[in-house]
Amino acid sequence: MLRLANPLVLIWMILMLLLATTIGASFLLTGVVGLSVSLSIALAKSALIYWRYMHLNEATALSRMAALAAAVWLLILLLFLCIDYLTRSFA
């Protein structure tokens, strides 16, 4: 079995695979399906980056909760942005 010397290389390879999947999905899938697949892949990539490169796998529970709270706050702000955009009249 192949064993990598550095687990960061494995994470990087997974990120490159997800990048290739995103590019392939952008050409093959259109509409709402393509958007949902692309956003799901982006969520997986950001979760990998948070977990490994930002060392959340080694962090305390309080640090993990702070990172989760920051992500939830960002989602709330993006939700308000979408609501604002959808309720404006562009006349």
PyMOL commands that set and color helices and strands:
alter all, ss='L'
color gray80, all
select helices_A, chain A and resi 7-28+31-53+61-87
alter helices_A, ss='H'
color red, helices_A
deselect
rebuild
show_as cartoon
